[in-house]
Amino acid sequence: MKLKKQVTVCGGAIFCVAVFSLYLMLDRVQHDPARRQSAGNFPRSQISVLQNRIEQLEQLLEENHQIISHIKDSVLELTDTGAISPSGHLPFRSANGSWVLPFDGRPTFLSVKPMDCQFALGRRSQTDLQMLDVYSLLNFDNVDGGVWKQGFEITYEPNEWDNEPLQVFVVPHSHNDPGWIKTFDKYYNDQTQHIFNNMVVKLAEDPRRKFIWSEISFFAKWWESADAPKQEAMRKLILSGQLEMVTGGWVMTDEANAHYFAMIDQLIEGHQWLERNLGVTPRSGWAVDPFGHSATMPYLLKRANMTSMLIQRVHYSIKKHFSATRSLEFMWRQAWDIESSTDMFCHMMPFYSYDVPHTCGPDPKICCQFDFKRLPGSRVNCPWKVPPRAITDANVAERAGVLLDQYRKKSKLFRSKVLLIPLGDDFRYDKALEWDQQYFNYQKLFDYMNSHPEMHVKAQFATLTDYFNAVYKANGVSQGTRPPDYPVLSGDFFAYADREDHYWSGYYTSRPFYKNLDRVLESHLRGAEILYSLAVAHARRAGMEGRYPISDYSLLTDARRNIGLFQHHDAITGTAKEAVVIDYGNRLLRSLVGLKRVIINAAHFLVIKNKDIYRFYQTEPFLETDDRRATQDSLPQRTLIELESSPRYLVLFNPVEQERLCVVTVLVNSARVRVLTEDGQTLPVQLSAQWMSAVEMSGEVYQASFMARLPALGLAIFHLYDSADSPMTLRSETLLRIPGRGQSIRSLDPLPVRSQTVDAQPFYIQSQSLTLGFSGTTGLLESIRRKDDPQEVRVQIQFLTYGTRPSKDKSGAYLFLPDGNAKPYSQREAPIVRVVEGPLFAEVVAHYQHFQQTVRIHNVPGVDGLSLDITTMVDIRDQNNKELAMRLVTDIQSGDTFYTDLNGFQIQPRRYFQKLPLQANFYPMPTTAYIQDSQYRLTLHTAQALGASSLASGQLEVILDRRLMQDDNRGLGQGLKDNKRTANRFRLLLERRSSSGD
């Protein structure tokens, strides 16, 4: 109505001006004395000319009246059909050339109030050990420690245990990777099922025998195939305490790349299975193989009602330092916790590995002699050339003394006289013979030790919780309570190094295609669970449970389990063999297809107002999804919407808890696209070309972008037409900046393209909130200026490459061992750069040989309008031993400090240490990294996990992809050669900080 009144008033004013002008002209003729005096002498010809002019003026006035009437009718038509923007105004260009999109004034995101920041600004936790301080303190000098190469010589006095005997808890275990060298199913068939089958028999032979198990994915698979007597025997072992389920997750999750949503999901899936089938809840956490440990994990375990946890893969220098200060057991506290509500008791294993040679004590040569699977004649032997000896009456005294010496030395590293001795390795106890070898020989040693009081030791088989309970009892505290004088620690344990300068920071980026697929699947699972729950609730309320496909729940379970499986520390990390990766990929794709089906079925039911007409047809889905993947290793292909004069319906789902205003882009087959909301309001559409290559656009496919307001946790329906009358469809303006090499540019109606030869002058794109500057030479981002800030900030994107060492030790799936500092990426020819501008978004696309980068800004309010969306398509399949990195170079005075997130759950401060090699200064970046000074904060968000660092003040760097031809000698037996064309998606946000530093 407001627009109609404005146009009507404007038209009326034009009419009045025209009539008034005619009146003045006629009045002047009538009142001019000279003309009046000579009027009688006017030639008839002049009077005729005057009459003709008056008639022409009357005709013009009539045409003007018709124009005004047409405008009025058009306004009425636009008002009736809703063909106006949500605010009642059309997009228009401002004086500086940027598009302005008026909005209706409703909030587009939750407002931030000062009180919301008080939690973040509060005092941080006070702890005895802060890991950043520990890193600053250590020299990382790797001095040879003797038999304990990475440690030091341990001595003790023989009478130290006279008053309080040493309690030794030997915990048999078998670490089973749900995929690594073999696939999950192959491992199960070849080895894991035999471990369970033997377990049922061998543990029952002697109630003193104990065992722990971690990976519920394997256990559930065995349980489903076991007969009732085996199930009952296994249940009896668990309920009696001989077998303990530790952690109880679907897998032993990676802690660097995994998002906390998926970490929680796999933990719930395992715990629910245990509760449903066995009625047990895990009490202790066990993580011996993840490649570094996140502070998120103790928080999650604490919230899952666990009281204690164990970790193993920690930098050898940190282990040495903690051993020297007897800090291997500590309360792990979250950095934000100013009290102790998040404290989790944690045990850090002190030596190199979790295998038998590195768990009984500091000397692996001696400990290996007590791994009785390696008895002469076995396929496994001791690298130190001294094999184990079976325990007999003749040698038990000598053997017990040697073993007790190792136990005592190891106990000197801890604050109590309670000692944990893990007894196991990868896929151990798969043969009945090993069960007999380990349990019979150790029981003889225990019996001898326990029957000789002068040895002052009590040794036994135990579970992990048996050990922790003994520690609490020895210190006189309840389970999960801090023992007196035990330290409190905050921080995490990245990056991990197992020896020398071999930092396991390569796997943060290895196989980025599958890291991205993981996040896609997680988001689909979240959306499917919400929609399924809403649909089932509506169906029950309407009494239609029998007509709705409740069976879709099995697809949700399958997806949860496959996503859970992929959180395994050799899956999402990218450190499995190629055949195993393909198996993971097929599982993920199968679940993605299933989740899309759940979403389609739920959305179908929810959007139908009259539920009585609802019919479910499994073979003929009501809706299509917006993209498809042909194979597990292919990028998604967008669905083309074929427009007609009758409406095509587009259903959008918002899975977050706030209303959103966002730009939606779909592919259509007509340039005459018209988009209406469900209530008939026509929306502005930005029509853009779909490009087949850097210089060739499609003549049959177009991109249609429009602004959509989506309800919280809700669905919105839009109508798309092929309409000859599309007044709100506005065309993008495209400029191709091409090198002077005779590229042929062919534009197609209705989307003209201009071209110009590349020059060195910077160029700009802008929105209502941002102005971005780009290099005229490279086509890459150079600067950002916010509308509310007069200062242009340097934010320069550079691409670089790392090689790998020429020596024996090379980069691989696990390790990042570069051959020096990164070198600038270069190619012979200058890139082709495409600049697209329109009312809803503007973007710059730079085409290089091995990557294509798109930087886009949107004309929307809120954070979306202040952020840059960056998509980098990477393809380095023709490269050997190269890693491609993207670096942001700014003037922000960040010093040696930067920040990355842990699992998308919390932010961890980092520091660049000159004393450490380059690869040691890379950290996991599951979602976020940023740098800041007193004026600005620059935040980079990623849609997938990558490795990130800040190697100089004002810089952020991420590794985008790695193609490596050799192995890093960590057991994989291959390099990283199966690269895929990968889409790396980022969001970049430059914020001006307040005077308080918020």
N, C-alpha and C positions, 0 to 999 in steps of 0.2 A: 504493500500500500504506500509505503514511503517513497519508493522509486516511482510509482505511478503518479503521485502528486507532484514530484519534482519535475518529471517530464512534461506533465500537463501545464504546469505553471510556466516552464521554460518555453513551450510552444506558444502559449498565450502571449507571453512577453514579445516573442518574435512577431506575432501577428499585430500586436499593438504598435510596435515600432514601425512596421511597414505602413500601416494605416496613417499613423501620425506623420510619417515622411510625405505621403501623398497629400495629406492635408496641408502641410507647410508649402509644398510646391504649388498647389492650386491657390493657396492664400497669397503667395508672393505674386503670382500672375494677376490676381484680382486686385491687390492693393498697391502695386508699383505705379506711382504717378505717371512716369514716362510712358509706361505701357498703356496706362488707362487713357492718357491723352491721345495717344496715337491709335487707340483701339479701332476707331472708326476707319482708319486708313490701313488696317492689317490686310495684307494680301490673303486671298482665299486659300492659296497653296500652303501658307504657314499655319493657318487655322487647321487645315486638313492634317498636316504633320503632327500638330499638337494633339489632335483627336486620336491619331494612330498611336501616339506614345501613351496616352491615357488608357487606351484599350489594351496595349501591351502590359502596362502596369497592373491593370485589373486582372489580366490573364495570369501574370506572375503571382499576384495575391491569391488567386484561386488555386494555383499549383501549390503555393505555400500552405494554404489551408488544407489541401489534400495530404501534403507531407505530414503536417501536424496531426491530422486525423489518423494517418497510417501509423505514426509513432505511438499515438494514443492506443490504437487497436493492438499494436504489437506488445505494448506494455501490458494491456489487459490480458492478451494471450499468454505472455510469459508468466504473468501472475497466476492465471488459471492453471497452467501446466506445471508450475513450479520451476520454470526455466530461469532461475536466478540462483546465485551462490547462496550458501547458508545465511549469510548476513544481509542478503538483499542487494548486494553490489557486485558488479562484474570486476574481474581482475583488470588491472590497468598498469601501465608503465609509469614509474615516477620520473622526476626530472633528471635523476642520475642514470636512468636507463634500466634500473632493476624493476622486476615485476612486484606488484603489491597485490596481495590477496586479503581483502577484508574478512574478518571473522565475526562470529556471532557473540563473542565476548564470554562464552561459557568456558570454564577452566578445562584445560586439556591434560593436566596431570596434577598429582597431589602437590599442594603448596608446601614449601619447606619453611618451618617456623624455627625461630632461634632455639627454642627448647629442644628441638629434635637433635641439635648438634651437641647438646651438653654431654651426652653419653660419650661421644667420640672425643670431646675435649677434656674429659675427666682424667684424673690421675691414673697413670698406668701402673700395672702390678709391680710390687716390690719383690724381687726374687733374688736368691743367692747366686743363681747362674743365669745370665742372659746371653744367648748364643752369639749375638753380635759382639759382645764384650769378649767372649771366649775366642772368637776368631781374631780379634785385635790382639789378644794376649799371646797366642801361639806363634811359634816360628815356622811350623810346617817344614822342619828340616830333615825328617826321615832318617834319623840316626840308626845304625844297625844295633839292635838290642840284644843280640846273641841268639839263643835258641828261640826266643820270642822276638822275631826279626823286627817287628813294628812296635816293640815295647821296651822292656828293661828287665834286668835280672831281679828275681824275687827271692827273698830269703825269709827265714822264720826261725824262731826258737822252738826246740822240741817240746818244751813244757807249756806252750801257750794254751793248750786245750785241756790241761790237767783239771781245771775247775769246771770247765764247760765244754763237754765233748763236741766235736764237729758233727753236725747233722748233714748228711749227704742225701740229696734227692735226685735219683737218676730217672730221667723222663724219656722213655722211648717214643719216637715219633717217626713219621714218614712224610716228607714234603712232596706233594703231588701237584704238579702244574697242570691246570685244565687247558692244556695246549701250550706247546713250545717247539720242541723238535718234531713231535708227533701231534696230531689233532687230539681234541678232547676224547672222541670216541675211540681212537686208536690206542691212546694211553690206557683208557678204561679196559678195553678188551685184552690188551697185552699184559698189563701189570696191575692196575688198581683193583679190579674185581678180585684178583687172587690175594691181594693184601687183606681185603675184608673177609674172604672165605677162610683164610688162615687165622685171622684175628679171632673169629668166633670160636674156633677150636682151641687155639693155643692159649688164649687168655683164660679160658675156662679150666685149663689143666692145673692152674695154681692161682689161688686167690691173691697171692702176693704180687702177681704180675700186673702192671699198669701200662696204659698207652694213651696218647692224645691224638685227636684228629681235628683238622681245620676246615677243609674244603667240602661244604655241604652239597655242592653240585655233584660231586662224585658219589657221596654217600647216598643222596636221594636216588641216583640212577641205580646203585646197587640194591637199595631197599625195594624199589619197584619191581625188580626181577627176582628177589629172594623169596623162597617159600616161607610159609608161616613159622615152621620150627626155627629157621635161621633168624627170622625177624625177632622171634621171642627170645632167642639166645642172645642176640645183640642188645635187645632192650634190657635184659637182665644185667648184662655187663655194664651198661651205662647207668642204670639205676643203683647198682651196687658200688659205683665209683671206680671200677677198674678201667673203664674207658671214659675219657672226658672229651666233650666237644668244646674246643677253644675258639674264641672269637665268634664262630658260628655263622660267618658270612657265606654267601653263595660261592665266593672265591676269597683268596687272600689279596685284597685289592691293591692296585697301584695307588700311591699316595701323592704323586707329582702331577699327573695329567688328569686324573679323574675329577669330575665335578661332584660337589657334595650331594646333589640330588641322587646321582647314580650310586655313590658310596652308601648312602642311606638305603636306597632301594635294594641293593644286593644284600645289605645287612638284614633288612626286614624280611626279604625272601627266605634267607637261611633260617632266621629266628622263628618265623611263622611255621616253616616246615618242621623244625624241631619241636615246637610247642604242639603242633597238630598231630604229629606222628609219635613223639616220644614223651611229651610233657616235660621237657627240660629247657632250662634257660642258661646260656653260657655265663660264666662268672669271670673268666680271664681272657685277655687278648693275646694272640700269638702271631707275630709278623716277622718271620726270619728272612724273607727274601725280597720284599719291596726295596727298590734302589734309592734309599733315602727315606726319611720319615717326616710326615707333616704334623703340625700341631693340631690340625683338624681332627685327626684320628682319636687322640685321647678324649677330646670333647665328645665325639660321637659315641665312643665306647662308654664313657661315663653316663651319658644320657640313656644308654641301653642297659643301665643298671649293672655294669661290670665294675669291679673294684680294683683290678690290677691288669697290667699289660707287659709284654716283652717285645723288644726291638733288637735288630741285629746289624743291618747294613748302615753303618755310620762311619764317617771319615776316620781312617786309622789314627790320625794325629789327635782327634777328639777322644777316641777310645783310650789312647795312651794317657792323655791329660786326665780324663775322668778316672782312670785306673790309679794313677799316681796320687790323686786326691781322694780316693775312695768315694767317688761320686757316681758310680755306675748304677746305683739305685737312687731314685729321686721322685719328688712329687712334680708332675708335669702340669703347669698352670697356664691358662690362656693369658695372653698379653693384656687383655682388657680387664681381667678379673682382679680387683683391688683387694679382695678378701681371699677366700680359698674354696669357693663353691665349685670350681671346675677342676680341682686338684685330682690327678690320677696317679696312682703309684706305678712307677715304670722301672723295669729291669732292662739294662743294656748289656748284651753279651759282649765280653771284652776282647775276643780274639777275631781272627781273620774271617772265619766262616762258621756255619752251623753244622758242618760235618763232624764226624767223630774225632779226627785228628786235631781239630781246633776247638774242642769243647771240654775235654777233661782237665786241661791245665795248660800252662804256657809253652810246653815243648811238644810240637806236633809229631816228632819222631817217636816219642814215647806213647803219646795218646793213640797213635795209629796202631800200636801193638795191642790195644784193647778194643779194636774194632774187629770182632770175631767173624764177621763176614769175610774178612781178608785172610783167613787162615790159609796155609799152603794148599794149593789145589784149586783155589777159587779163581774166578775170572778177574777179580779185583785184587790188587796188591797194594803195598805201601810204597810210595815213591822214595822213602828214606831207606829202603833196602833191608829193613829189619821187620820181618813178618810177625804177626801175633802167634802166641802159643796157647794151645788149649790148656785150661786150668785143670791141674791134677793135684792129688794129695802131696805129690813130691815138690811141686813148684808153687803152691798156693801162697805160702808164707812170703816168698820172695816177690811174687807178682803183686800181692796185696800191698806190700811195702812200697813198691815202685809206684803203684797207682795212688796210694794215699799221699805220697810226696807231691804228686801233681794236684791232688785235691786241696791239700793244705796251701800250696803256693797260690792256687786260684782264689782260695778263700781270703787271702790277705788283701785282695783288691776290694773287698766288701766290708760293710760295717757290722754285720752280724756273723754269727758262727753257724749260719744256715747256708748251705751251698746247693746251687742248681747245676746239674750236669745233664744237658740234652744228649740223647743217644739215638742218632738217626742221620738220614741224608735223603737225597732225592729218590723217590720210589723204592725205598727200602722195605723189607719184610714182605716181599712178594713171593718168596719161596718159604715153604715150611721149614726147610733146613736152617735158614737164617734165624727164624724165631727160636729154634732150639739152640743154635750157636750162641746167640746173644744172651738169652735168658738163663740157660744152664750155666754158662761160664760166669756171668755176673753174679748169679745167686750163690755160687761157690765162693766168690770173692767177698760178697756181703756176709755170708755166714761166718767166714773166717774173721773178718774185721769185727763183727758184732760179738763174737765169742771171745775176743781178746781185749779185756778192759784196758790193758796198757797202751792200746792204740788210740784210745779216747776218740772213737768215731762210731757213729751209728749210720749205716748206709742201707738204702732200700730203694725199690722201684716206686715211682710216684707219678702223679699227674701234676700239671702246672699249678692248679689251685692248691694241691697238697703243699707244694713248696711255699706259695705266697702265704697260706695260712700259718705255716711254721714261722715265717719271718715276722708276721704280726704278733704271734704268740710270744716269740722270743723277745720282742720289744714291748710287750705288755699293752698293745693297742688293738682296737677292733679292726675288722676288715676294711680296707680302703682308707684308713686313718694314717696320717703322717707319723712315722716313728720318730722318737726324739733325736734331734741333731741331724736328721736326714735333710739334704738340701732341697730347695724349691727351684725349679727351672722353668724358663719361658723361652720361646723361640722354636725353631725347627732344625732339621738335620739335612739340609741341602747346601751345596752339592756334595754328593757322595764320591769318595775315592777309595778304592780297595788296595791300591799300592802305587808307589812312585807318584807320577803326575797323571795317572789314569783316572780322570774325572768322568763320571757317568752323567754327562750333561748332553750327550748326543740324543738320547732317547726322548728328550723333551720335545723334539721335532720329528723324529723318525716316523716315516709313513704318515704324513699329515692328511692324506686323503681319508684314511680310516679314522683318524682323530676327529675330522670334520663330520664324517658319517655318524660317529658316536653321538655327537651333539644334536644332529638332526633327529636321530632316533629318540634321544631323551626328550626333546621338545614334543615330538609326536606322541610319545607315551604320556606325557603330562596332559596334553590336550585331549587325548583319547580317554584317559581316566576321568577327566572332568565331564566331558560330554556323555560318556557312558553312564556315569553316576546320575547326571541330571535326567537323562532319558529314562533310565530304569525307575527313578523316583516318580517321574510323570506317568510312566506306564502303570506303576502300582497304584497311584492315586486314581487313575482312570479305569482301573480294573482290566488292563490290557496286557498283563504279563505274558499271557499265552501267545499273543500276537507279536510281541517284540522279541528280537533275537538275543535273549539273555545269554545264550551260549557264546556270545562274543567275549565273555569274560575269559574264556580259555585262550583267546588271542592276546589279551592283556597279560595273562600269566606267562605265555610263551615269550612275549616281548620283554617282560621284566627279567626273565631268566637268561635270555640271550644278551640283553644289555648288561646284566650282572656278570655273565661269563666274560664279556669283553672288558670288564674293569680289572680282570686278572693282570698281574704285573708283567706278563709277557704278551698281552693282547693289545690294550690301548697304548702301551709303550712302543709298539712297533718292533718288538725284539723277537718275534717268532719267525719260524721258517716260512718261506713263501707259500707252500702248500697249506700250512696252518692258517696263514693270513687269509687265504682264499676261503677256507672253511668258515672262519669268523665272518668274512664279508657276506657269504651266502646266508649265514644265520641272521645277520643284521638286515639284509635285504628282505628275507622272508618275513621277518617281524615288522619291517617298515610297511610292506604290502598289507599285512594283517591289521596293523594299526590304522592305516588309511581306510580299510574296510569298516573298522569300528567307528571311526569318525564319520564316515559317510552314512552308516546306518543310524547313528545317534542324531546327526544333523537332520537327516530326512524326517525322523519322527518328531523332532522338536520344532521344525519350521512349519509343519502342517497344523493349521489352526483347528480344523475339524478332524479330530483324531479318528472319527468313525470311518473315514474314507482311507485310512492308512492301510497299506498292504506292503508286506516285506517280500521282495523277490531276490533270492540269493544270486541268481544268474544274471539279473538285470538291475544293477544298482541305480538308484534314483539320481545320484549325483556323480560327477567325475572329480578327480583331484586335479590340482593346478599343475602338477608335474609328475613325471614318471621316470624311473630308472630302468634301462633295458637290462643291465647286468650289475653285479655287485661292485664292479670297478669302473663304472661309467658315471659321468656327471648327469644330474637330472635334466630332462628335456621338458620345457614348458608346454603346457597344453594350449592349443590354439582354439579360441572361442570363435566359432563361425556364426556371424551375425545374420539376422533376418529382420524382416519388418515386424514380425512378432517378437516379443521379448525373450532373451536368454537370461536366465537367473543366475546371479553370482552370489554365493553364500560365503560370508567372511566370519571367522571365529576369533574372538579375543580371549586368550587363555590367562590373562593377567587380571588382577583384582581391581584395576582402575580403568575408568573410561579412557579410551585412546582416540586421538585424532592423528591420522597417519596417511601417507601417500601410498596408494595401492596401484601397482602396474600389472596389466594383463596383456596378453597377445590377442589381437583381433585380426580378422581378414578383410576389414573395410576401414577406409579412412573416414567414413561418414558415421562414426560411432556417437551414440548418445547414451548417457548414463543417468538413470533416475534412481532416487531412493525408493524405499518401499511405499512411502506415502506420496510418491509422484513428483518429488522435487528434483529438477534437473541440476546436475552438478557440472562445474567446469571440468573439462577434460584437456589434458595436454597430449597431443598426438605427436609421436616421435617415430623415427624410422627404426626398423629392425635390421641390423647390419649383418651381412653375410661374411664380410671381411673388413679390413681396415678402410677400404675405399668403395665397397660395393654394398648397396642397400637392397633389401628385398622389395619386390614390387607386389607381393601378395600378403605380407605379414606386417602389422604395425604394432607399436606399443601405445597403449592407452593408459594414461595415468590420471587418477582422480583422488580427491581428498575424501576420506571415509572417517566418520565418527562411529566408533564401535563401543557398545556397552560393556561394562565389566563382566567378565565370565559369560559373555553372551554372543549371540549370533545376529548378524545384520544381513539383509537381503537387498541386492541392487539389481536393477533391470537394465540390460544392455540391448540397444536397438541398432539396426542399420537404418539410418534416417537421413533423407535428403535435407531436412531442416534440422541442422545441428548448430544452433547459434552459440552454444557454449563450448564447442570444440575448438581449441586454439592450437595452432601448429608451432612446433619447436623450430627454432632457428639454428641451423647447423653450419659450422665453418670447419673446413678441413685444412689444417696446416701441413703442407707436404714439402718434402725436400725437392730441390730443383732437378728432378730426374724424369720428367715427362710422364708422371702418373696420370692416367685417364680417369676423370671423375664424371660419373653420369648420375645426375639427379633425376628423380622420378616424381611426377605429380602425385599428390599435392604437396610434396615436401621438398622444396628447392634447397640446394646445397651450394654454398659459396666456397671457394678455395683460395688460398694464398700461399706463396712460397715462405718457407720458414725463415724467420730472422731472429736475431739475438735479443730483441726487445721483449721484456716480460709482458704477459697478457693477464687479464683478470676475468673472473666470473663473480657474480654477487647475488645475494638474496636480501630479504628485508633485514636479516640479522648479521650476515657475514659478507666479507669481501676476501676472496682468495687470489693470491698472486702465483703465477706459474712461470717457470723458466721458458723463454722463447726457444731455447736450444734443445732442452731435454723434454719439455712438456710435463715435467714433474713439479709438484707443489714446492713453492718457495716461501710463502708468507700467509699469515692469517690476520685479519683485522676484524674485530667485533664492532658492531654498530655502537655499542655503549663505551667504546674505548678508542680514543683518538690515535693510539699508538699501533703501528703495524708491527707484528711480532714475527720474527724469522722462525719458520718451521719448514725446514728443507728436507725433502725425501731424497735419499740416495740409495742406490742398489750396489751391493758388493758381493764378492765371492771369496770363499775360503777353499784352500786346497787341503790335502792331507800329507802327513809326514812321509818322506822317502824311506825312513828307517823301518825296522821290523814291525814296530807297534804303530798301527794306523787307526784312523777313525773307522767306526763301524756302527752297527745298530745301537750299541750301548754308549760307546766312548766318542767324545769330541776331541780329536788330537790334531789341530790345524797345523799347517806348515808355517805359520807366522800370522801377522796381522792381515786383515781382510784387504783385498785389492778392489779398486773400483770396477764395477761391471762396465764393459765397453762392447760396442759392436761397430762394424764398419760404416754403416749408413745411419743417418739421423732417423729418428722414429717418425711415423705418421701420427699426428695428433688431431683428435676430433673434439670440437667444442660445441656443446649443445646447450641452448638456453631457452627457457620457457617459463610460464607463470608458476608451475608447481615445483620444478627442480631445474638445476643447471649442473652440468657435468663436463669433465675433461677426461678423455680416454687417450692414453699414450700406448702405442703399439711397438713393442720391442720383440726381438727374436725369441727370447725365452720367457717373456712375461708380457702381460697386458694389464695395465693399471687404470682403474676408473675411480675418479674422485668426484663424488656427488654431494651437493647441498640441497636441502629442501626448504621450500617456503612455508614452513609451519611454525607455530608458536612452541615455546617450551624447549626442552633439551634436544628434541629431534631437529629443531631449526637451528640450534647452536652447534650441532655436531657435523662432522664430515663422515660420510659413508665411503669407505675405501675397499674396493674389491681388486685383488691381484690374482689373475689367472697365471699359474706357473706351470711350465712344461720344460723340464731339464732332462728329458729322456735321451737326448743325444750327447749329454755331458758325462765325463768320467772323473770320479774323485773330486766333485765340486759340491759346494754348499752355497745356496743363494740366500743372501741376507738383505733385509730392508732396514735402513738406519734413518732416524729422525734427528736432525741437527738443528739446535735452537740456541738462542742467546740466554736461555734460562740458567741462572747461576745455581745449579743443583749440587755442585761439589762432587764428592764421591758417594753420595747417597741417592738411592732410588728405591722404588717400591714395586713389589709384585704381589699378586694374590696367592692364597693357598686354597685351592679347590673351589674357587668362586665363593668362598665362605668368609674370608678375612684377609686383611692386607698385612704384609710382612715387610718391614724395612730391610733394605739390603745395602751393602757397602762394597764399592770396588776396592779391592786390595791389590796394590802394586806388588806385594811380596808373593802373590799367588799367580800361577800361569793364567793366560787369557781364558782358557776353557773352564777354570775354576770359578770365574766370575759370571757365568751364565746360570740362570735359575729357571725353574719351571714357571710358566705363565699360563695357567689354565684359562683365565679370562681377562686379566687386567695388569697393566704396568703403568707407572707414572713417575714423572720428575716434577720438582717444584722449587720455587724460591719464594721470597716474601711477596712478589707481585703476581706470579702466574703459576698455574698448575696445568701440565699437559698430560692428558690421560689417553692411553691407547687400550681399547677393548678389542678382544679377539673372539671370533665365533668358534675357535678350536684351540686346543692346547699347543703351545709353541715354547721354544727356549728364548729367553730374553736377557738383556744385560744393558748396562750403561757404562761404556768403557771410557767415557770422558764426561766432564761437566757439560750439562745441557744436551746430552745425547740419550736416545733410546734405540735399541737395536733388537730385532727379532730374526731368527733363522726361519726361512720360509720352507725350504725343502733341501734334501740331502740325497745325492746319488754317489754311492761308494762301491768300489769294485772288490775290495778286500775285506777280510774278516778282522774283527778287533780282538780275536782270541778269547772270547768270553763264552764259548760253547755253541754258538749259533752255526758256525761252519760256513758262513756265506756273508757277502756284503749286503748292501741295499741297492738292488738293481731293478726292482719291480716297481719303479716310480709310475705314478699316474698323473694325468693332467688334473691339477688341483686348484680349487677356488679358495683363496685365503680372504676372509672377510673381516674387516676391522671397522671400528668407529673411533674417531679421533675427536677429542673435546679439549679446547683451550679455555680455561677459566681464569678470570681475574680475581685474585684473592682479596679479601677485605683487609682492612688495617689490623684486625685482630688475628689475621693469619688463617682464617677459616677456609 
